[in-house]
Amino acid sequence: MGRKTWDSIPASKKPLKNRLNVVLTQDPEKLVEQMNEQMVDQETVSVFSDFKKALESLSSDEGVGEIFVIGGTSLFDMSYGKNAEFKNHCKLIMATRINKEFECDVFSRDLEKDNSDFPPIHVSQTYSQGDITFDYCLFGNAELLSARPELVPTRLIEKFPKHPELQYLEIIDDVIKTGKFKQDRTGTGIYTKFGA
Ligand SMILES: NC(=O)c1ccc[n+]([C@@H]2O[C@H](COP(=O)([O-])OP(=O)(O)OC[C@H]3O[C@@H](n4cnc5c(N)ncnc54)[C@H](OP(=O)(O)O)[C@@H]3O)[C@@H](O)[C@H]2O)c1
């Protein structure tokens, strides 16, 4: 995460649990000083001043499993997008779509408008909390996942059932692709399965 994202986490929640917290800053000394002042437990915190070095260090550490980039914008911009330096390392984008407008002061790329290199591979059903509805979207690195289909996160996809409209569209797609063409009395013809 970037230093500003780290700053935005309440002191009582730092470091985030059950993971190594990797924070990027151009001034590591100052950040460590701040952590000391705030008495942050630094056993599970690593501070880097270079994204590439952070990735190299984490990738070569056998104790590290998956690497998640959790923001903010500059780190997202380096991880995905047409000119992103580390795009080839980024397998998936996991996004929560919240169906409500909030006033924001930091923005990242709109994946729904500009996703040719990271097309959507899964949209969950809609969930709700109070008056807010939301769903989970997965965008996959098209080039990487087509070359290495074993990287498609099937367990994650199964965990969040598909949006009903997507299920419907998949059935229609299947009927069009594998159904049997029959002529009908209107002359238009139909694709059919199940002999119906
Ligand atoms: N909704 C979400 O999913 C989400 C996710 C993450 C964050 N956020 C929000 O976004 C806001 C912060 O995002 P942001 O984009 O403004 O800031 P950010 O990316 O979190 O932090 C930017 C800072 O990170 C350091 N940094 C970034 N790239 C670096 C690099 N290549 N090498 C060395 N240091 C680097 C620099 O720190 P120094 O200035 O110390 O050098 C830079 O000023 C917060 O309000 C946070 O709550 C939202």
The ligand as a Tripos MOL2 file, in Angstrom:
@<TRIPOS>MOLECULE
LIG
   48    52     1     0     0
SMALL
NO_CHARGES

@<TRIPOS>ATOM
      1 N1        -11.4560    2.3710   -1.8360 N.am      1 LIG1
      2 C1        -10.3260    1.7220   -1.8490 C.2       1 LIG1
      3 O1        -10.2770    0.5530   -2.2180 O.2       1 LIG1
      4 C2         -9.0560    2.4010   -1.4080 C.ar      1 LIG1
      5 C3         -7.8570    1.6960   -1.4500 C.ar      1 LIG1
      6 C4         -6.7040    2.3390   -1.0380 C.ar      1 LIG1
      7 C5         -6.7450    3.6540   -0.6070 C.ar      1 LIG1
      8 N2         -7.8900    4.3200   -0.5650 N.ar      1 LIG1
      9 C6         -7.9320    5.7140   -0.1230 C.3       1 LIG1
     10 O2         -7.1030    6.4540   -1.0090 O.3       1 LIG1
     11 C7         -6.4380    7.4980   -0.2890 C.3       1 LIG1
     12 C8         -4.9280    7.4070   -0.5110 C.3       1 LIG1
     13 O3         -4.6280    7.1500   -1.8550 O.3       1 LIG1
     14 P1         -3.5780    8.0120   -2.6860 P.3       1 LIG1
     15 O4         -3.6220    7.5120   -4.0910 O.co2     1 LIG1
     16 O5         -3.8390    9.4580   -2.4340 O.co2     1 LIG1
     17 O6         -2.1960    7.6930   -1.9790 O.3       1 LIG1
     18 P2         -1.3340    6.3340   -1.8050 P.3       1 LIG1
     19 O7         -1.0560    5.7160   -3.1170 O.co2     1 LIG1
     20 O8         -1.9150    5.4880   -0.7350 O.co2     1 LIG1
     21 O9          0.0040    6.9450   -1.2130 O.3       1 LIG1
     22 C9          0.7860    7.7660   -2.0210 C.3       1 LIG1
     23 C10         2.1470    7.8080   -1.3820 C.3       1 LIG1
     24 O10         2.7680    6.5100   -1.4360 O.3       1 LIG1
     25 C11         4.1470    6.6460   -1.6640 C.3       1 LIG1
     26 N3          4.4710    6.0900   -2.9790 N.ar      1 LIG1
     27 C12         3.6300    5.8620   -4.0140 C.ar      1 LIG1
     28 N4          4.2860    5.3140   -5.0490 N.ar      1 LIG1
     29 C13         5.5660    5.1830   -4.6510 C.ar      1 LIG1
     30 C14         6.7370    4.6780   -5.2850 C.ar      1 LIG1
     31 N5          6.7150    4.1720   -6.5260 N.pl3     1 LIG1
     32 N6          7.8950    4.6890   -4.5890 N.ar      1 LIG1
     33 C15         7.9410    5.1760   -3.3390 C.ar      1 LIG1
     34 N7          6.8680    5.6700   -2.6840 N.ar      1 LIG1
     35 C16         5.7020    5.6800   -3.3470 C.ar      1 LIG1
     36 C17         4.4380    8.1420   -1.5720 C.3       1 LIG1
     37 O11         4.6290    8.3730   -0.1910 O.3       1 LIG1
     38 P3          5.4890    9.5800    0.4340 P.3       1 LIG1
     39 O12         4.6860   10.8170    0.1540 O.co2     1 LIG1
     40 O13         5.5700    9.2610    1.8840 O.co2     1 LIG1
     41 O14         6.8140    9.5530   -0.2630 O.co2     1 LIG1
     42 C18         3.1290    8.7500   -2.0440 C.3       1 LIG1
     43 O15         2.9180   10.0820   -1.6410 O.3       1 LIG1
     44 C19        -6.8040    7.3220    1.1630 C.3       1 LIG1
     45 O16        -7.8440    8.2200    1.4650 O.3       1 LIG1
     46 C20        -7.3220    5.8960    1.2390 C.3       1 LIG1
     47 O17        -8.2740    5.7330    2.2500 O.3       1 LIG1
     48 C21        -9.0640    3.7230   -0.9760 C.ar      1 LIG1
@<TRIPOS>BOND
     1     1     2 1
     2     2     3 2
     3     2     4 1
     4     4     5 ar
     5     4    48 ar
     6     5     6 ar
     7     6     7 ar
     8     7     8 ar
     9     8     9 1
    10     8    48 ar
    11     9    10 1
    12     9    46 1
    13    10    11 1
    14    11    12 1
    15    11    44 1
    16    12    13 1
    17    13    14 1
    18    14    15 2
    19    14    16 1
    20    14    17 1
    21    17    18 1
    22    18    19 2
    23    18    20 1
    24    18    21 1
    25    21    22 1
    26    22    23 1
    27    23    24 1
    28    23    42 1
    29    24    25 1
    30    25    26 1
    31    25    36 1
    32    26    27 ar
    33    26    35 ar
    34    27    28 ar
    35    28    29 ar
    36    29    30 ar
    37    29    35 ar
    38    30    31 1
    39    30    32 ar
    40    32    33 ar
    41    33    34 ar
    42    34    35 ar
    43    36    37 1
    44    36    42 1
    45    37    38 1
    46    38    39 2
    47    38    40 1
    48    38    41 1
    49    42    43 1
    50    44    45 1
    51    44    46 1
    52    46    47 1
@<TRIPOS>SUBSTRUCTURE
     1 LIG1         1 GROUP 0 **** ****
